[in-house]
Amino acid sequence: MDQLHKKYNNLQSRLRELGSLAVAFSGGVDSTFLLQVAHDVLGDCALAVTAAPPFVPSREQKEAADFCRESGIRQIVIPPEALDIDSIRHNPPDRCYHCKRMIFGRIIKTAEQNGISHVAEGSNTDDTGDYRPGMRAIRELGVLSPLLEADLSKSDIRTLSKELSLPTWDKPSFACLASRFVYGETITDERLSMVDRSEQLLLDLGFRQFRVRIHGDLARIEILPVDFDRIMDAECRAKIYSELKSYGFSYVTLDLAGYRTGSMNEVLKR
């Protein structure tokens, strides 16, 4: 714990020396922790900027707004425009690069308009292993990654978040909804809604860590293997099948490998 608190102190010192900071705030575990520490250190010189493309589940947007309101943190929400851009809508393997370039370009402009000197995002040491083209855009734009600089892992952030009594300390990880689509498959508002509603259903049924991947008109559900027996209960299985069919899916399947991050990247040639 001494080493962990040393990392935390280093993070505070780093943020303090910045003077002012706009945090790209999604309401997830990492950005909530970063925003809270920035607010503790910088007060009103910390600004939350939330990009609200259609890739963000509606519940996440609400939770982000609620957190800022209850914590007395100023928040600016950037309206959606991602699906207006061909290099995002058509979902190439480097979609995340183009999306991050667009979003962070707008966050930087918002920060400048509000007299904020720096922009930061919430990547941590666990985010360095998978295929993440968005990190290239972050580097190119000069966006800071203070949690990564402080050598904080996801586990570290959860532990410190619990100490700070943050409501997100045990929140499941939810990547943007665009990550549920097969590369090359066009992303539309309608199909994003299908995924969003499907994942909300699983959440309402008590599942905590999952993904609903979309392959044309097929839904591929990833859940933790420990939950396999529960989802195969006749009543639960029938509920999921009938609801997802009503959302527009023709087929509903369970991925026997279980939940894992970045499963759409498994087909890419490295």
Buried (B, 14 or more C-beta within 10 A) or exposed (E): EEEBEEBBEBBBEBBEEBEBBBBBBBBBBBBBBBBBBBBBBBEEBBBBBBBBBBBBBEBBBEBBBEBBEEBEBEBBBBEBBBBEBEBBBBBBBBBBBBBBBBBBEBBBEBBEEEEBEBBBBBBBBBBEEEBBBBBBBBEEBEBBBBBBBBBBBBEBBBBBBEEBEBEBBEBEEBBBBBBBBBBEBEBEEEBBBBBBBBBBBBBEBEBEBBBBBBBEEEBBBBBBEEBEEBBEEEEBBEBBBEBBEEBBBEEBEBBEEBBEBBBBBEEEEE
